[in-house]
Amino acid sequence: MDKKKLIAILIILFSNSLNAMEGDITDTYTLGWMLNPFDAKAAALCNAVATFKGYPQSIYWNPAGLAYIDKYFVSFNYSSLLFETNSNSFILAIPAGKKSAFAFNYKGMGFGQIEETRMPSGNNPSETGNSFSPKEFAIGAYFAKTLDENFSFGAGINWVVTDLDGDLSSMADSVFLFDIGVLWNLKNNINAGVSFMNIGGSIKHQSIYEKPPIAYRAGIDWTFSPLEIMSLTLVLNSEFLQPAKTLDFIFGTEVKLLENYFLRFGYNFYNGYWRNFETLEEGFEKEYKLGFGVGTMQKIGPVLVGLDYAFNPGNTLSSSQRVSVNIAY
């Protein structure tokens, strides 16, 4: 497949996805956690990662970046979020010949243990003594390949399951979602990338069909070395979400020191869509997010071990922390 055909496919996917939104089944959407930064690097940069490559977590940002891994990777990611909510993921990435790779992943969201209540005739809820642990998860596979020295593409499919009962009895509440992306090396140390994530059908919650959020990402980065012991990567990204109708503008920077140590910062300025379902009023409210992080990659014998940490201070909700471990051989 040449580059012109691939770009045409991306344009068609984008236009079809927008057309599909014209006939919304419901004004709400589900599976919002699929857009969370599962790894610490993305969280520290506030998701300004559409152009990063050579990491197994590229499958969460832009699958085309997977094409540049040259080692076997195992990646573990854990996030501590609001109250008892947490997310975790696992990735196995396998290089396949010259500048191509496969990856297999699991990612999930747990919502803690919830006490079951009932509503008697007096409308005063009371606990039943039972509890349940709802969760949602996705299992997926990806492939990425370079078409020439300056251009790569990647694609993947995820089977996403919503288990609101916590006992896998609602396995029918599932959907297949597709991700696709491309990367260009524009000029030596300048890269550009575009990705479309979570393209697919709707998922059924009881009798209601809801759409997952589709993310359209685009970004550009520039890497340079102001000092011999340091390189600096500046990233500008934009992200448009449907049907959430939010538009994000993201700035991120990563400082690499002595080839093994990393400092990261991200700033996300976005227009958050809101709607009052009683008055039917709607509009956009300007908000922002911050991210901070550190990381290191060390060689231990024949193995490379990477450890990343991110902290995102909360605005109206609690702060979140993420830890990622990468092992490469």
C-alpha positions as CSV (number, residue, x, y, z in Angstrom):
1,M,0.0,0.0,0.0
2,D,1.5,3.4,-1.0
3,K,1.3,6.6,0.9
4,K,-1.4,8.2,-1.3
5,K,-3.8,5.3,-0.8
6,L,-3.2,5.2,2.9
7,I,-3.9,9.0,3.2
8,A,-7.1,8.5,1.2
9,I,-8.2,5.8,3.6
10,L,-7.6,8.1,6.6
11,I,-9.7,10.9,5.0
12,I,-12.6,8.5,4.3
13,L,-12.5,7.2,7.8
14,F,-12.6,10.7,9.2
15,S,-15.5,11.8,7.0
16,N,-17.5,8.6,7.6
17,S,-17.0,9.0,11.4
18,L,-18.3,12.5,11.3
19,N,-21.3,11.5,9.2
20,A,-22.1,8.7,11.7
21,M,-22.3,11.3,14.4
22,E,-25.2,13.0,12.7
23,G,-27.6,10.3,13.7
24,D,-26.7,10.0,17.4
25,I,-28.4,7.1,19.1
26,T,-28.1,9.0,22.4
27,D,-26.7,12.3,23.6
28,T,-24.4,10.5,26.0
29,Y,-21.3,8.4,25.3
30,T,-19.5,5.5,27.1
31,L,-16.0,4.0,27.5
32,G,-14.5,7.4,28.1
33,W,-11.6,5.7,30.0
34,M,-10.4,4.4,26.6
35,L,-8.9,7.9,26.0
36,N,-7.1,8.0,29.4
37,P,-3.3,8.1,29.2
38,F,-2.6,4.6,30.4
39,D,1.2,5.1,30.7
40,A,3.1,7.5,32.8
41,K,4.9,9.2,29.8
42,A,1.6,10.2,28.1
43,A,0.1,11.4,31.4
44,A,3.1,13.6,32.2
45,L,2.9,15.1,28.7
46,C,-1.0,15.5,29.0
47,N,-1.3,13.3,25.9
48,A,1.0,15.3,23.7
49,V,2.3,12.1,22.2
50,A,0.8,11.7,18.7
51,T,4.3,11.8,17.2
52,F,6.4,9.7,19.6
53,K,7.8,6.5,18.3
54,G,9.8,3.5,19.4
55,Y,7.8,2.8,22.5
56,P,5.3,-0.1,23.0
57,Q,2.8,2.4,24.4
58,S,2.6,4.0,20.9
59,I,-0.4,1.8,20.4
60,Y,-2.3,4.0,22.8
61,W,-1.2,7.3,21.1
62,N,-0.5,6.6,17.4
63,P,-0.1,2.9,16.3
64,A,2.4,4.0,13.6
65,G,5.0,4.6,16.3
66,L,5.1,0.9,17.0
67,A,7.0,0.3,13.7
68,Y,10.2,1.7,15.2
69,I,10.8,-0.7,18.0
70,D,13.8,-2.9,17.5
71,K,13.6,-5.0,20.7
72,Y,11.1,-7.3,22.4
73,F,9.2,-5.2,24.9
74,V,7.0,-6.1,27.9
75,S,5.2,-3.1,29.4
76,F,3.2,-2.8,32.6
77,N,1.2,0.3,33.4
78,Y,-0.8,1.2,36.6
79,S,-2.8,4.3,37.4
80,S,-4.4,5.4,40.7
81,L,-7.3,7.7,39.9
82,L,-10.4,9.0,41.7
83,F,-11.4,7.2,45.0
84,E,-11.0,3.5,44.4
85,T,-10.9,3.8,40.6
86,N,-7.8,2.5,38.9
87,S,-6.6,1.4,35.5
88,N,-3.9,-1.0,34.4
89,S,-2.5,-2.3,31.2
90,F,-0.1,-4.9,29.8
91,I,1.7,-4.8,26.4
92,L,3.8,-7.4,24.6
93,A,5.6,-5.8,21.5
94,I,7.5,-8.0,19.0
95,P,9.7,-6.6,16.2
96,A,9.0,-8.4,12.9
97,G,11.7,-7.9,10.3
98,K,12.9,-4.6,9.1
99,K,11.0,-1.7,10.6
100,S,7.7,-3.5,11.4
101,A,6.3,-4.9,14.6
102,F,3.3,-6.6,16.2
103,A,1.8,-5.8,19.7
104,F,-0.8,-7.4,21.9
105,N,-2.4,-5.6,24.8
106,Y,-4.8,-5.8,27.7
107,K,-6.1,-2.6,29.3
108,G,-8.8,-2.2,31.9
109,M,-10.6,0.1,34.3
110,G,-11.7,-1.0,37.8
111,F,-14.2,1.0,39.8
112,G,-13.7,-0.5,43.2
113,Q,-16.2,-2.3,45.3
114,I,-19.7,-0.8,45.4
115,E,-22.3,-1.6,48.0
116,E,-25.7,-2.8,46.6
117,T,-28.7,-0.8,47.7
118,R,-32.4,-1.1,47.1
119,M,-35.2,1.5,47.0
120,P,-38.2,0.5,49.2
121,S,-41.6,2.2,49.0
122,G,-40.5,5.0,51.2
123,N,-37.8,6.1,48.7
124,N,-35.1,5.8,51.2
125,P,-32.3,3.6,49.9
126,S,-30.9,0.9,52.1
127,E,-28.0,-1.5,51.7
128,T,-28.7,-5.1,51.0
129,G,-25.4,-6.5,52.4
130,N,-24.2,-7.4,48.9
131,S,-21.6,-5.7,46.9
132,F,-20.2,-5.8,43.3
133,S,-17.1,-4.6,41.4
134,P,-17.9,-3.3,37.9
135,K,-15.1,-3.2,35.4
136,E,-14.4,-2.6,31.8
137,F,-11.5,-4.0,29.7
138,A,-10.1,-4.3,26.2
139,I,-8.0,-6.9,24.5
140,G,-6.3,-5.9,21.3
141,A,-3.7,-6.6,18.6
142,Y,-1.7,-4.2,16.5
143,F,0.6,-4.1,13.5
144,A,2.8,-1.3,12.2
145,K,5.3,-0.9,9.3
146,T,7.4,1.7,7.7
147,L,6.7,2.3,4.0
148,D,10.0,4.1,3.5
149,E,12.6,5.8,5.7
150,N,10.3,8.8,6.4
151,F,6.8,7.3,6.6
152,S,5.1,4.6,8.7
153,F,1.6,3.5,9.4
154,G,0.0,1.3,12.1
155,A,-3.4,-0.1,12.8
156,G,-5.1,-2.2,15.5
157,I,-8.3,-3.7,16.7
158,N,-9.7,-4.0,20.3
159,W,-12.4,-6.1,21.7
160,V,-14.0,-4.0,24.5
161,V,-16.2,-5.5,27.2
162,T,-18.4,-3.7,29.7
163,D,-18.9,-5.8,32.8
164,L,-21.2,-3.8,35.0
165,D,-22.2,-6.7,37.2
166,G,-18.6,-7.6,38.0
167,D,-19.1,-11.4,37.3
168,L,-18.7,-11.4,33.5
169,S,-22.4,-12.1,33.1
170,S,-22.8,-9.2,30.7
171,M,-20.3,-10.4,28.1
172,A,-22.8,-9.5,25.4
173,D,-22.1,-5.8,26.2
174,S,-19.1,-5.6,23.9
175,V,-17.9,-3.9,20.8
176,F,-14.9,-4.0,18.4
177,L,-13.0,-0.7,17.9
178,F,-10.3,0.1,15.4
179,D,-7.3,2.4,15.7
180,I,-5.2,3.7,12.8
181,G,-2.3,6.2,12.4
182,V,0.5,7.5,10.3
183,L,3.9,9.2,11.1
184,W,6.1,11.4,8.8
185,N,9.6,12.4,9.4
186,L,9.5,15.9,7.8
187,K,13.1,16.9,8.2
188,N,15.7,15.1,10.2
189,N,14.6,16.1,13.8
190,I,11.0,17.2,13.0
191,N,8.1,14.7,13.0
192,A,4.4,14.9,12.3
193,G,1.7,12.4,13.1
194,V,-2.1,11.8,12.7
195,S,-4.2,9.1,14.4
196,F,-7.8,8.1,14.6
197,M,-8.7,6.1,17.7
198,N,-11.8,4.1,18.8
199,I,-13.5,3.9,15.4
200,G,-16.4,1.4,15.5
201,G,-19.9,0.7,16.5
202,S,-22.0,1.3,19.6
203,I,-22.2,-0.7,22.8
204,K,-25.4,-1.7,24.6
205,H,-26.0,-0.8,28.2
206,Q,-29.2,-2.6,29.1
207,S,-31.6,-1.3,26.5
208,I,-29.6,1.8,25.5
209,Y,-27.0,2.0,22.8
210,E,-24.1,4.4,23.4
211,K,-21.2,5.4,21.3
212,P,-17.5,5.2,22.4
213,P,-15.6,8.5,22.1
214,I,-13.6,8.8,18.9
215,A,-10.4,10.7,19.1
216,Y,-8.8,12.5,16.2
217,R,-5.2,13.4,17.0
218,A,-2.6,15.4,15.2
219,G,0.8,16.7,16.3
220,I,4.3,17.9,15.4
221,D,7.5,17.7,17.4
222,W,11.0,19.1,17.2
223,T,14.1,17.6,18.9
224,F,17.3,19.5,19.3
225,S,20.4,19.5,21.6
226,P,21.1,22.8,23.4
227,L,23.9,21.1,25.4
228,E,26.0,18.1,24.7
229,I,24.6,16.2,27.6
230,M,21.0,17.1,26.9
231,S,18.4,16.9,24.2
232,L,15.0,18.7,24.2
233,T,11.8,17.6,22.5
234,L,9.0,20.2,22.0
235,V,5.6,18.8,21.1
236,L,2.4,20.5,19.9
237,N,-0.7,18.4,19.6
238,S,-4.4,18.9,19.0
239,E,-7.2,16.4,19.8
240,F,-10.8,16.5,18.8
241,L,-13.3,14.1,20.5
242,Q,-16.7,13.0,19.3
243,P,-19.4,12.9,20.6
244,A,-18.0,14.7,23.6
245,K,-17.4,17.7,21.3
246,T,-14.2,18.8,23.0
247,L,-11.2,20.3,21.3
248,D,-7.8,20.1,23.1
249,F,-4.6,22.1,22.4
250,I,-1.7,20.4,24.1
251,F,1.9,21.5,24.7
252,G,4.5,19.0,26.0
253,T,8.2,18.9,26.5
254,E,10.6,16.1,27.3
255,V,14.2,16.7,28.4
256,K,16.6,13.8,28.0
257,L,19.8,14.0,30.2
258,L,22.8,11.7,29.7
259,E,20.8,9.5,27.4
260,N,19.2,7.7,30.4
261,Y,17.1,10.2,32.4
262,F,14.0,12.1,31.5
263,L,12.0,15.1,32.7
264,R,8.6,15.8,31.3
265,F,5.9,18.5,31.5
266,G,2.6,18.9,29.7
267,Y,-0.1,21.6,29.5
268,N,-3.6,20.8,28.0
269,F,-5.9,23.7,27.2
270,Y,-9.3,22.5,26.1
271,N,-12.9,23.6,25.6
272,G,-15.1,21.2,27.6
273,Y,-18.6,20.7,26.3
274,W,-21.5,20.8,28.7
275,R,-25.3,20.3,28.4
276,N,-28.1,20.9,30.9
277,F,-30.6,18.1,30.2
278,E,-33.4,19.9,32.0
279,T,-33.2,23.2,30.2
280,L,-31.4,21.8,27.1
281,E,-28.9,24.6,27.3
282,E,-25.4,23.8,26.0
283,G,-22.1,25.4,25.5
284,F,-18.3,25.1,26.0
285,E,-16.2,26.0,29.1
286,K,-12.4,26.6,28.9
287,E,-10.4,24.3,31.2
288,Y,-6.9,23.1,31.6
289,K,-4.8,20.2,32.8
290,L,-1.2,19.9,33.9
291,G,1.2,17.0,33.9
292,F,4.7,16.4,35.4
293,G,6.9,13.3,35.2
294,V,10.3,11.7,35.4
295,G,11.7,8.6,33.9
296,T,14.9,6.5,33.5
297,M,16.1,3.7,31.2
298,Q,18.9,1.5,32.5
299,K,20.8,-1.4,31.0
300,I,21.0,-4.4,33.4
301,G,23.0,-7.1,31.6
302,P,21.4,-7.8,28.3
303,V,18.1,-6.3,29.4
304,L,16.9,-2.6,29.3
305,V,14.6,-1.6,32.2
306,G,12.6,1.6,32.1
307,L,10.7,3.2,34.9
308,D,8.4,6.2,34.4
309,Y,6.3,8.2,36.9
310,A,3.7,10.9,36.3
311,F,1.6,13.2,38.5
312,N,-1.4,15.1,37.3
313,P,-2.8,17.6,39.8
314,G,-6.6,17.7,40.0
315,N,-8.6,20.8,39.2
316,T,-12.1,19.9,40.5
317,L,-11.4,16.2,41.2
318,S,-8.6,14.5,42.9
319,S,-5.0,14.2,41.6
320,S,-3.8,11.1,39.8
321,Q,-0.6,9.2,39.7
322,R,0.8,6.7,37.1
323,V,3.7,4.3,37.0
324,S,5.0,2.4,34.0
325,V,7.6,-0.3,33.7
326,N,9.2,-1.3,30.4
327,I,11.4,-4.3,29.9
328,A,13.2,-4.7,26.6
329,Y,15.4,-7.5,25.4
